[in-house]
Amino acid sequence: MSSALILRKYALLLPLSGLAMACGSGGEPVKIAGGKPAAGALAADKISQINVLVDASGGMQGFMHANAPGEPGSNFQQTVAALLSDVNGQHGAPAAYYFVKEATGADPRILVPTSYGALTSAVSTGIQKPALGTELPQMLAEALKLHAKRPGTVSIIVSDFIYSPKNADETWRVKTDVKDALATADAATLAVSVFANTSAYRGNFYPGNRTRPQALRGEKLPYYIWVVGAPALVGQVDGTLLKRLAGQPQAHFNTRFAPPYAALDHFQNQGEWYQADPVNGVPTLSFTKSVTRKEPAEVVFGLDLKGVPAEWQKAATQGLRLDAAATDATLLRTWPVAQEPAAVGKPYLQQYTHLAKIKLGQVPGAGALLHLTLPRSQPAWIAQTSTANDSNIARQGPKTFLLTDVMQGVADYFADQPSAQQALDLPIRVQRAD
């Protein structure tokens, strides 16, 4: 933005991770029946470094300010201070801290290295010398440079995520600008997770549509925490450091969640089959008697979706689908364990969140690989939080300028990845017993 609208180059956040949950919430490989890693699960790759980048523009001052004795601090201050403490307490990987600002002739740096103490002080008491922010595309490019220099890096970025092209007539380019900025990295090796929140804002708010600043006195505005890095590593950070944000609105790009799931041997099943050893980590059912359409088999699977976004958990009941491969398999029903009367007092059922019943009347001689999938959709909160005109934000409520376009740019970048169509993909192998 222009220097007249000071302090506001929105240090957007890095690409976060698509919560590449090849790991469980504690960063350990997900387990399935038989004690083997779940299908598609990656080994718990080691994080080499965690970067924390905090937007130090004047527009962020409204979130970071001194508090009178006895004041509890804003949601932003409490949340970010706790996150910084969590990062500082991680002994498995070194941490690096940065302020984000606009490059100037006197100091061409966009990312300014700092210390844990200086960063926490700024969050707790305010930015002493607020800078102009940097444009989102530049911010993304700089963040990805850190990843290129040190493989295994995960970056956590904190900002209001407001981005407006310098030319006000080119706001239509926002999606393209974001996509192009991410394109410095290979989409297959990158994931982005976005956690949204709101906090009371005290001070001048600088609208993305470049109208005059607005003085706010505690109205709530959105801020975001992004996680960026390799999918498996982002999953580890999402499941550990950001576990405290599990209840917040969130979006994940290039995710590879692998929640625990298994066939239930003694629950509402029909047919003669047993659980064989997993094949390449995939749960495998061996049928000892032929199945037909007249005498089909029915198998109930338990799914533990506690480690996936809450929105996906809610969508699973109606949204789960079955790719039948070379069989006539159908998904008869998906229902929450909480709605299953038989689950009372049965720990083997209560360890799961959902149950899914599959009917099968054909098992090919060479076997087949079925897939339980959950189609991916754009989270509804994104459109609800986006605005094309933030010139009266106090009356509008917590909105972010062109957030839909920014997030669509991220989605476009990952459009060719399998995760763009599916939030979950849980394979199941069926075969005839030897």
VOTORTI-681197 format. One record per residue: residue in three letters; x, y, z of N, C-alpha, C in turn. Coordinates in pm, whole numbers, plus 32768, in hexadecimal, padded with zeros to 4 digits. Layout:
! residues N
ALAXYZXYZXYZ/...
This chain:
! residues 434
MET80547F8A80008000800080008058807C8000/SER801D80EB7FE9806B81647FE1809C818B806B/SER810B81D5806E814481FC80EE80E48257813A/ALA8089829A80F3802B82F281377FD082A28193/LEU7FB7822A816D7F6181D681C17FB58183821D/ILE801581C2824F807B8182829D806380FB82D9/LEU80D880CA82FF80DB80568353808F7FE28325/ARG80687FDB82B080107F71829880387F138227/LYS80A87EE7821B80C17E8C81B080A97E0881EE/TYR804C7DCC81C5801F7D57820D807A7CE281FC/ALA80BE7CC5826181187C57825F80CA7BDA8262/LEU809F7BB481FB804B7B4181F480957ACD822A/LEU80567A688233809379F6826E80C17994820C/LEU8120794F823A815678EF81E380F8788581CC/PRO81227839816E80D077CE814B80CD777681BD/LEU8070775581EC806E7704825D80667679823E/SER804C7628827F804675A682577FC275758249/GLY7FAF752981F17F3074ED81E27F2674878248/LEU7F4D749B82BA7F3C743D83247F5A73B882F2/ALA7FC573A782BB7FE3732A82817FE572C482EB/MET7F767294830F7F70723A83807F9171AD8361/ALA800B719783388030710D832A805370DE83B2/CYS804F713584108070711284997FFA713184F3/GLY7FFA70F285647F8F710985C37FA2718C860B/SER7F4971AA86677F4D722C86A97FCB724086F9/GLY801071D3871A808B71E38765810571DA870F/GLY80F171D28689816471CB86308196713F8619/GLU815570D98654817E70508641812F701385CE/PRO81686FAC8589811D6F6E851C80976F3A854E/VAL80306F5185007FAB6F2185237FAB6E89851F/LYS7F636E4A857B7F5C6DB985807ED56D888550/ILE7ED76D1185147E5B6CD084EE7E5F6C448523/ALA7DF66BF785097DF46B6D85387E716B258509/GLY7EB06ADC85627F2A6A96853F7FA56AE28569/GLY7F946B5E859680056BAA85C980606BE3855E/LYS80356BE284E180876C188475805D6CA78456/PRO80B76CF6841A80916D7E83F6801A6D7E8397/ALA7FC46DE083A67F4E6DE783507F766E0182C1/ALA7F1E6DDB82667F3A6DEC81D97F5C6E7C81BB/GLY7FC76E8F816F7FEC6F16814880316F6381B6/ALA803A6F2B822E80796F73829C810E6F7E8282/LEU81456FF082A081D37005828E82196FF28313/ALA82976FD0830C82E36FC7838882E5705183C7/ALA82FA7054844982FC70D4848F837C711E846A/ASP837C715C83F483F171A483C48419720C842B/LYS84997227842F84CD7281849584C873128465/ILE8493736884BB849373F7849F851F742D84BE/SER855B7470845E85E274A4847585E0752C84B9/GLN8576757A84A2856C75FE84E084DC763084D9/ILE84B4767A8540843176BB854084477751853D/ASN8410779184D78418782384CD8395785F84FB/VAL839B78CC854783237916856C833379A38534/LEU82D479CB84DF82D87A4E84A1825E7A9D84D0/VAL82767B12850882077B66853982087BEB84EF/ASP81977C0C84B581867C89846D81997CFE84CE/ALA81FB7D5384B1821A7DC4850B81EE7E4984CE/SER81897E458478815A7EC1843A81057F11849C/GLY80F27F90847C80A07FE584D180117FB384DB/GLY7FE27F6F84737F5C7F3A84777F487ECD84DE/MET7FB47E95850F7FAB7E2D85757FAF7E658602/GLN7FCA7EE6860F7FD27F2386937F507F1686E2/GLY7EE17F12869B7E627F0786DF7E4E7E848729/PHE7E9A7E1D87007E977D9C87447EFF7D9487B3/MET7F6E7DDC879F7FDF7DD587FC7FEF7E5C8840/HIS7FCC7E6488BE7FD07EE489047FE47ECB899A/ALA800E7F3389DE801E7F268A6F7F967F1A8AB2/ASN7F927ED68B247F167EC58B6F7F277F018BFA/ALA7EBB7F368C2E7EBF7F6C8CB57ECB7EF98D19/PRO7F047F138D907F107EAA8DF67E897E658E0F/GLY7E8A7DE18E0A7E117D968E217DC57D718DA4/GLU7DE47DB58D347DA47D908CB67DD87D088C88/PRO7D817CB38C507DAC7C2C8C2B7DFA7C248BA9/GLY7DFC7C8E8B5C7E3C7C858AD87DD57C568A73/SER7DEA7C7989F57D8A7C55898D7D957BC18969/ASN7D327B9089207D387B0788EE7DB67AF3889D/PHE7DD87B5688497E517B4D87F87ECB7B3D8851/GLN7ED77B9188B57F4D7B8D890B7F577B088956/GLN7EE87ADA898B7EEB7A5C89D67F0D79E6897B/THR7ECD79E289057EE1797288AB7F6E796F8872/VAL7F9E79E18842802279E58802809179D4886A/ALA80827A0F88E080E679FC894980F179698970/ALA807F7924897A80827897899B80C37845892C/LEU80A7786A88AF80E37824883E817A7837883C/LEU81A778B38853823778CC8856827A787C88C5/SER823878748937826F782689A6827977928982/ASP82137760893C821576D48911828A76BB88B3/VAL829C77158853830A770587F4838F7709883D/ASN839E77698899841B777788E4843876FD8939/GLY83CE76B6896183E0764289B783F875C1896C/GLN83F375C888E6840B7550889784A17537888E/HIS84CC74C588C1855C74A988C08585744F884B/GLY8525742387FD854773CB878E857C74168716/ALA855F7498870B858D74E6869985AA757486C6/PRO861375B1868F8630763C86B485C57699867C/ALA85B3770B86BD8550776D8691859677ED8665/ALA855A78308604858B78B185D68516791085D1/TYR852E798F85F784C279F0860484DE7A6885A9/TYR84727A9B856A84817B0A850C840E7B6E851C/PHE84317BF0850C83CC7C5584F583C07C64845D/VAL83477C82842D83317C96839E83167D2A8386/LYS835D7D648325834B7DF2830883607E0A8273/GLU83537E878249836A7EAA81BE83FE7ECC81A9/ALA84347E9F813984BE7EBF811784CA7F5580FB/THR85387F91812985528020811085E1802E80DE/GLY860180A680AF868A80BE808186EE80AE80F1/ALA86C780D68168872180CC81DB872C803C820D/ASP86C17FEF81FD86C27F64822A866E7F1181C9/PRO86AF7ECE816986667E85810186277E028132/ARG863B7DE081AF86067D6281E1856E7D6881F2/ILE852C7CFB81D2849D7CEB81EC848A7C9D826D/LEU84DD7C39828284DB7BEB82FD85517C158353/VAL85347C4983C8859D7C79842285AD7C178496/PRO861E7BD2849F86317B73850D86277BB98593/THR85E97B7585F285DE7BAC867985E77B3886DC/SER85CB7B54875985D57AED87C0854A7ACB87F7/TYR85447A5D883D84C67A36887E84997AA588DD/GLY84F67ADB892A84D47B43898A849F7BC08949/ALA84DF7BED88DC84B37C678898842A7C548858/LEU84147BDC882283947BC387E183227BBC8847/THR833A7B7788B582D17B6F891C82B77BF8895A/SER831F7C488967830C7CCF899D82B57D248941/ALA82CC7D1888BE827B7D64885F81E97D398864/VAL81D47CB68870814B7C84887781067CB488F7/SER81517CB7896481177CD989E781067D6D89FF/THR81637DBE89CB81607E4D89EC81557EA98974/GLY815D7E7288FC814E7EC4888581CE7ECE8833/ILE81BC7EF187B4822D7F03875982677F8D8771/GLN82E47F9187998320801287BC8334806C8743/LYS8363803486D583798081865B8335803A85E7/PRO82B1804785DC826880008573829B802584E9/ALA82A37FC0849582D57FD5840D82627FCD83AB/LEU827F7FF1832F82217FD382C682257F3C82B3/GLY81B47F01829681B27E71827D81E57E5581F2/THR81EC7DD681CE82187DB2814781A47D7880FA/GLU81A77D828078813C7D498026813C7CB28034/LEU80C67C79803080B87BEA804281107B967FE6/PRO81127BAF7F6381677B5C7F0D81F97B5E7F37/GLN822A7BD47F5D82B67BDD7F8A82CB7B8E800A/MET82687B97806282717B4F80E0827C7AB980CA/LEU82287A868072822A79F7805482AF79CE8017/ALA82E17A1E7FBA836079FE7F7983D279FA7FDF/GLU83D47A5B803B843F7A5F809F843779E780FE/ALA83BF79C4812483AD7951817E83DD78D2813C/LEU83BC78C080BC83E478478076847B7842805E/LYS84BA78B5805B854C78B68050858C787580CB/LEU8551788E81408585785081B9857B77B881B1/HIS850F7788817784FB76F8816A856076BC8109/ALA857D7706809D85DC76D4803B866876CA8077/LYS868A772780CE870F7726810B872076B4816F/ARG86B2768F81B086BB76278217864575C6820B/PRO8657755A81C185EC74F781B385BD74C6823D/GLY853E74AA82478509747E82C784D774F0831D/THR84D4756A82E484A675DF832E840E75EB8329/VAL83D47612839983467632839F833B76C283CF/SER82E87710838D82D6779C83B3824977B383E7/ILE824277FE845481C27827848E81BA78BF847F/ILE815178ED843B8149797D842480CB79B68463/VAL80DC7A2A84A0806E7A6B84E680597AF584A8/SER7FDF7B0F84787FC37B8F84377F2D7BA2842D/ASP7F057C1B84007E777C3383E77E527C03835B/PHE7EB77BE2830A7E9E7BA4828A7E567BFD8226/ILE7E647C7F82337E257CDB81D57E847CF58162/TYR7E537CE480E67EA67CFD80727E577D4A800A/SER7E937DB87FDC7E577E097F727EC67E347F13/PRO7EBB7E167E917F217E417E317F347ED87E35/LYS7FAC7F037E147FC97F937E167F6C7FE07DBA/ASN7F4D7FA77D487EF07FE57CEC7E637FB87D11/ALA7E1280127D417D8C7FEF7D707D357FB57D02/ASP7D597FCC7C847D0C7F957C157D307F037BF8/GLU7D8E7ECD7C437DBA7E457C257D9C7DE47C97/THR7D347E007CE37D107DA27D4C7CE67D1B7D12/TRP7CBE7D187C947C9B7C9B7C527D137C3E7C48/ARG7D8C7C747C5B7E067C237C4E7E2B7BDB7CD0/VAL7DE37BF27D3A7E0B7BBA7DBC7E207B237DB4/LYS7DC17ADB7D797DCF7A497D707E4F7A227D27/THR7E687A667CB67EDF7A477C657F5F7A6A7CAF/ASP7F5F7ADC7CF27FD77B067D3C7FFC7AA07DA7/VAL7F997A6F7DEE7FB37A0D7E587FE5798B7E1D/LYS7FA4795E7DB47FCD78E17D73805C78EC7D3E/ASP807D795C7CFD8103796F7CC6816D79727D33/ALA814D79AD7DA481AD79B57E1281CD792A7E47/LEU816878D57E51817E784D7E8281C877F77E1D/ALA81BE781C7D9F81F677CA7D34828E77C17D37/THR82CF78077D92836077F77DA0838277717DDF/ALA831C772A7E12833176A57E4D82DC76407E00/ASP830175C17E0A82B675557DCC823C75367E20/ALA81C6753E7DE4814A752B7E2F814374A27E72/ALA8182743D7E38817C73B77E7281C873AF7EF6/THR8224740C7F0D827774077F85824F746F7FED/LEU81E074B47FD681B87521802F8129750D8060/ALA8111753980D8808975378110807175BA815A/VAL7FF475E081627FD0765D81A67F5876448201/SER7F64766C827E7EF3766782DB7ED876F5830C/VAL7E5A771883137E32779E833F7DD3779183B5/PHE7DF577D484237D9F77D7849A7D6F786684AD/ALA7CED787884B27CB278FE84BD7C87791A854D/ASN7C8B799A85717C6079C285F77C3A7A5585F3/THR7BFE7A86865C7BE17B1586687C127B4786EE/SER7C2A7BC986F47C597C0487707C2F7C978773/ALA7C217CCB87EB7C027D5A87FA7C737DAD87BF/TYR7C4E7E1A877A7CB07E6E87357CA37EFD876B/ARG7D157F3487977D167FBC87CD7D7E800F8781/GLY7D4D806B87307DA980BF86E47D7680D48657/ASN7DCD810986017DA6812785787DA780A98522/PHE7D36809284E07D2A8025847F7D38805E83F4/TYR7D8D802083A17DA78052831A7D617FF882B5/PRO7CF3802682797CA57FD2821E7CF47FA481A4/GLY7CD67F2C81787D177EF881017CED7F428083/ASN7C797F7E80837C4D7FC7800B7C8180568009/ARG7CDF807480637D2B80F180607CD9816E8083/THR7C6E815F80CB7C2781D480FD7C6B8200817F/ARG7C38826981BC7C7F82A3822F7C81824282A6/PRO7CE6824F82FB7CF181FA83727C77820B83CD/GLN7C5681A384157BE581A784717C16818C84FF/ALA7BEC81E0855E7C1381CD85E97BB38169862A/LEU7BEA80FC865D7B998095869E7BBA80918733/ARG7B58806D87817B68806E88137B397FEA8851/GLY7B6E7F7F881B7B4D7EFD88547AF67EA687FC/GLU7ACD7ED887867A837E82872A7ADA7E0C8701/LYS7A9B7D9C86E37AE77D2686BF7B097D23862A/LEU7B867CFD860E7BB47CEE85857BF77C658577/PRO7BFC7C3084FC7C3B7BAD84E97CD57BB684E6/TYR7D147B4C85137DA37B3784FB7DB47AA384DE/TYR7E287A7F84A87E3B79F784797EC479C1849E/ILE7EC8794184B27F4678FA84C87F5278948459/TRP7FBB78A284097FD27846839B804877EC83BC/VAL80407772838C80B17715839A80D976E8830E/VAL815B76EC82F0818A76CB826A8201766E8272/GLY8201760C821A827175AF8217824C753181CD/ALA82A374CD81D68284744C81988206741281DA/PRO81B173CD818D8133739C81C3813E734E8246/ALA819A72EF824D81A672A082C881D072F6833E/LEU822773588324825973AC839181EE740F83BF/VAL81A2744283638136749C838880D1745183DE/GLY80BB73D383BA80617382840A808F73748499/GLN8110736584AB814573598532812F73DA8581/VAL8148744B8542813774CB858780A374E485A4/ASP804F74C685427FBF74D885567F8D748585CC/GLY7FC3740C85D77F9373B1863D7FD173C386C6/THR803A741486CF807D74278750807974BA8779/LEU80CB750B873B80D375978763804D75DF8753/LEU800275BD86EC7F85760486D27F0C75B78704/LYS7F23755587587EB37508878D7E53756187D9/ARG7E8675CA88167E31762688617DCF766F8805/LEU7DE8766E87827D9176B487247D30765486DE/ALA7D2775D9870D7CD8757386C87C46759D86B6/GLY7C1375EE87127B87761687087B70769086B0/GLN7BD976CC867A7BCB7745862A7BA777238599/PRO7B67778185527B53776E84C27BDA77588480/GLN7BDE76FC84217C5E76DC83E37C4C76AB8354/ALA7CB776B183087CB7767F827F7D3E763D8267/HIS7D3C75CF821C7DB7758382057DC775658170/PHE7E3E757A813F7E5A756780B17ECB750080A2/ASN7EB574A480477F127434802E7F2073DD80AB/THR7EB073C780EA7EB1737681637EBB72E28142/ARG7EF2729981A07EF5720781947EDC71CD821E/PHE7E6571E2824F7E4071A982D07E35711282C3/ALA7E6270CC83267E52703B832A7E1E701383B3/PRO7D9F702C83CE7D68700984517D626F738464/PRO7D666F4384DF7D5C6EB384F87CD46E7D84CD/TYR7CD46E0884917C576DC6846C7C716D318462/ALA7C096CE1847A7C1A6C5084787B936C0C846B/ALA7B946B9284317B1B6B40842C7AFF6B0C84B8/LEU7A806B0884DC7A586AD785607A2B6A458551/ASP7A7669EB858F7A5F695C857979D6692B85A4/HIS799E6962860E79266928864A78B5698C865A/PHE789E69DE85F578356A42860377E56A4F8581/GLN776D6A1F8581770E6A2C8511774669F9848C/ASN779F6998848F77DD69698414779868EC83DF/GLN77A568D6835C7773685D831A77E0682682C0/GLY77DA67A282A5783C6764824E78AE6727829C/GLU78FF66DD825479716699829279F266D98260/TRP7A33672282BA7AAD676782977AFF677E8316/TYR7B7C67A183047BD267C283757C306832834B/GLN7C6B687383AE7CC968DF83917D5468A4837C/ALA7D8368AD83027E09687D82E37E6F68E88306/ASP7EEF68C682F87F56692B830F7F44699C82AA/PRO7F576A1882D57F4B6A8882777FAA6A798201/VAL7F7F6AA7818D7FD36AA6811580006B3580FB/ASN80836B4D810980B96BD580FB80716C378158/GLY80516C0681D080126C5B82347F7B6C698226/VAL7F3F6C2681C07EB06C3281A87E646BC181EE/PRO7DFC6BDF823C7DAC6B76827A7D7A6B158210/THR7D866A94822A7D666A2F81C67D0569C881FE/LEU7C9A69AD81B47C37694A81DA7C4168D3817B/SER7C51685B81B37C5767E181627BD567948175/PHE7B92677481067B12672F810A7B27669980F5/THR7AFB664B81577B0E65B981527A9D65748107/LYS7A3065BA80EE79C0658480A2799865EB803B/SER797865BA7FC3795166157F5878D666647F80/VAL78D466E17F56785F67357F6D7819674D7EE8/THR7798675B7EED774A67757E7676E467E07E96/ARG769D680B7E2E763768707E4675C668377E9B/LYS75AE67B47E8E754767757EDF7576675D7F6E/GLU75F867477F7E76326731800276A9678F8014/PRO768D6811802276F96873802E7736687280BA/ALA77AB68AE80C177EB68C4814377D16955816D/GLU77CB696A81EE77C169F28225782D6A03828F/VAL78756A70828578E46A8B82E178D56B17831A/VAL78E26B23839D78DC6BA683DF796A6BD38401/PHE798B6C4D83DA7A0D6C8783FA79FC6CF28465/GLY7A5A6CF784C17A606D6285227AC36DCA84F3/LEU7A9C6E4984F77AF26EB884CB7B096F158541/ASP7B856F33855D7BA46F9185C97BCB7016858A/LEU7B6A707085827B8170F0853E7B9E7163859E/LYS7BC17142861A7BDC71AE867B7C517205864F/GLY7CAC71CF86007D22721C85D87D12726B8558/VAL7C9B726D851D7C8672BC84A37C31733584C6/PRO7C2D739A84707BE07414848F7B4F73F584B3/ALA7B19744285117A91742C85427A2C743384D0/GLU7A44748B846F79E8749883FE79E2741683AF/TRP7A5473D183A47A567352835B7A1072E583AA/GLN7A1E72EA842D79D97288848079427293846D/LYS7911730F8469788273228456785572F683CB/ALA78AB730E8368788772EC82DE788A725682C4/ALA78D3720C831478E7717D82F87864712F82F8/THR7809714F8352778C7101835D773E710082DB/GLN77317172829976E8717A821C7743717881A1/GLY77C2719D81B5781871B2814178767141811C/LEU788770DE817478E57072815578B7702780D9/ARG79147004808178F76FBD8005794B6F407FFC/LEU79246EE17FA479716E677F8F79936E587EFD/ASP7A146E4E7EE07A426E2A7E5A7A4A6D927E57/ALA79F06D517E0C79E26CC07E0F7A496C767DBC/ALA7A9A6CBB7D6F7B016C7C7D1B7ABF6C117CC2/ALA7AF76B987CBE7AC36B2E7C657A5E6AD67CAB/THR7A126B0E7D0579AF6AC17D5179276B057D47/ASP78C56AC57D8478416B037D8B78276B3D7E15/ALA78916B5A7E5E78856B897EE978356C0B7EF1/THR77E76C167F5A779B6C907F7377AB6CB78006/LEU77A46D38801E77A76D6A80A877176D7480D7/LEU76F06D1C813376666D18816076446D8A81BE/ARG76A26DAC821576806E0D827D76FF6E3F82C0/THR76FE6EBE82E777676EF7833C77226F3E83AE/TRP774B6F22842977086F62849B776A6F77850F/PRO77516FDE856177AA6FFB85D3779D6F8E863D/VAL780B6F6C867B78086F0986E677AE6F3A8757/ALA77A86FBD876B77546FF487D576C06FD387C1/GLN769A6FB28746760F6F90872975F96EF88721/GLU765C6EAB874776526E19874276366DE387CF/PRO75BC6DB387E9759A6D81886F75F66D12889E/ALA76246CBE884276776C4C886877026C768898/ALA77266CF5888377AD6D2188A977BB6D38893F/VAL774A6D428986774F6D5B8A1677996CE98A5C/GLY78026D0D8AA3784E6CAA8AEF78A76C518A9B/LYS78BA6C758A1B79106C2489C479886C788997/PRO79F86C7089DD7A6D6CC089BA7A9C6CAC892A/TYR7A8B6C3388F47ABD6C1B886D7A6F6C6D8805/LEU79F56C96882779A96CF087D079C26D8287F3/GLN79CE6D9E887379DA6E29889F7A606E68887E/GLN7AC26E1788527B416E5388287B346E97879F/TYR7AC16E81875D7AA96EBE86DA7A416F2D86E5/THR7A3D6F84868079D96FEE867C79686FCC861D/HIS79846F7B85B579216F5B855079276EC6852D/LEU78B66E9684FB78AD6E0D84C8787E6E138438/ALA78B46DBC83E4788E6DB8835778786D27832F/LYS78036D0882F777E26C7E82D177E96C708239/ILE78356C0B820C78486BF1817E780B6B6B8159/LYS77C66B6780EA778B6AEB80B577D96AC1803A/LEU77F96A3F802F784F6A0F7FC37819698B7F8E/GLY77FD69867F0B77CB690B7ECE782868D27E66/GLN78A269067E5E790268D67DFB798F68F57E29/VAL79E5688C7E287A73689E7E487AC368667DD3/PRO7B0368B97D837B51688A7D107BC0682C7D3B/GLY7BE367D07CE27C4D67707D037CD167B37D26/ALA7CED68227CE67D6B68697D017D5C68CC7D75/GLY7CE568CE7DB17CCE692F7E1C7CAE69B87DE4/ALA7C8C6A147E3B7C6A6A9C7E117C866AFD7E82/LEU7C9F6B787E5E7CBB6BE07EC07C476C437EC2/LEU7BF86C3E7F2B7B8A6C9D7F3D7BBF6D1A7F83/HIS7B746D867F7A7B9C6E027FBC7B236E447FFC/LEU7B296E5B807E7ACA6EB280C17B006F4080B3/THR7AB46F9980787AE5702180607A8370898093/LEU7ABA70FD80B17A68717180D77A8C71E28078/PRO7A30720B801F7A4E72777FC17A7572F7800A/ARG7AD173407FCF7AFF73BC800C7AAA74307FDB/SER7A83748780347A3774FE80107A7675778054/GLN7A5E75EC80197A92766780557A46768280D7/PRO7A8A769481467A4476AF81C479EA772881B9/ALA7971771C81F07910778881E4793D78088228/TRP799077FD829079B7787482DB7A0778D68287/ILE7A4878A5821D7A9C78FE81CC7A4679698189/ALA79DC793F8145798479A08104793F79F9816B/GLN791E79C081DC78D97A0D824479327A788281/THR79B67A64827A7A147AC282B77A4E7B248253/SER7A307B1181D37A6A7B6481697A127BDC8149/THR7A517C4A81217A077CC080F47A537D048083/ALA7A0A7D3E80277A487D8A7FBB7A527E1E7FDC/ASN7A1C7E46804F7A207ED280787A237ED98110/ASP7A987EF781467AA77EFE81D87AB27F8E8209/SER7A6F7FE981C27A7A807781E47A29809C8260/ASN79D480418291798D805A830F798C7FD8835E/ILE7A037FB183877A147F2E83C679CD7F26844D/ALA79C07F968491797E7F95851478ED7F688508/ARG78AC7F91849C78217F6A848978167EDF844A/GLN78767EBC83F578727E3A83B178887DC58410/GLY78DC7DD9847179057D6984C479877D2D8490/PRO79B77CC384CF7A3A7C8B84AC7A407C52841F/LYS7A7A7C9E83C47A897C7683377B187C92830B/THR7B427C4B82A37BC77C60826A7BB97C8081D6/PHE7BFE7CE681A97BF77D15811F7C207CA780BD/LEU7BC47C8280647BDD7C227FF87C197B9E8029/LEU7BF17B73809E7C257AF480D27C047A808075/THR7B8D7A81803C7B667A157FE07BC87A0B7F6D/ASP7BF17A7C7F367C4F7A7B7EC67CD87A487EF0/VAL7D057A737F657D877A457F967D8779AD7FA5/MET7D1F79797FE57D1978EA7FFC7D04789D7F7B/GLN7CBE78DA7F1C7CAC78977E9A7D31788E7E51/GLY7D8778F37E637E0C78ED7E277E5B78767E5D/VAL7E4F785C7EDE7E9277E77F197E5577687EDF/ALA7DD177637ED77D8D76EC7EA17DB576D47E10/ASP7DC0773F7DC27DE777307D357E7376F67D28/TYR7ECB77207D817F5476ED7D7E7F5876557D94/PHE7F0176237DEB7EFF75957E0A7E9975477DB6/ALA7E5F75857D517DEF754A7D087E0F74C37CC9/ASP7E8B74AC7CA37EAF742F7C5F7ED773C07CC0/GLN7ED573DC7D417EF773777DA57E7C73257DC9/PRO7E8C72A47DE57E1872507E0A7DC7728A7E7D/SER7E0B72CD7ED97DC673047F4F7D6573737F2B/ALA7D6F73A97EB07D1374137E887C8573DE7E7A/GLN7C76735C7E617BF273217E527BC572D77ECF/GLN7C2472A07F1B7BFE724C7F8C7C40727B800D/ALA7BED728A80747C2272AC80F87C5B7230813B/LEU7C1671BE812A7C42714081647C4170D480FB/ASP7CA0707981037CA5700480AA7CD66F8E80FC/LEU7C7A6F34811E7C996EC281747C8B6E418123/PRO7CF96E0780F67CF26D8F80A17CD66D1180F1/ILE7C946CB280B27C736C3180ED7C896BC78082/ARG7CDA6B63809F7CF16AF8803E7C986A81805F/VAL7C556A4C7FF77C0569D080067C4069677FA9/GLN7C4768ED7FDA7C8368817F8A7C4867FA7FB4/ARG7C5B67987F5E7C3067117F7F7C9D66D07FD3/ALA7C74668480357CD7663F80897D1B65D28039/ASP7D9865BB80557DE26551800F7DAA64C88031/
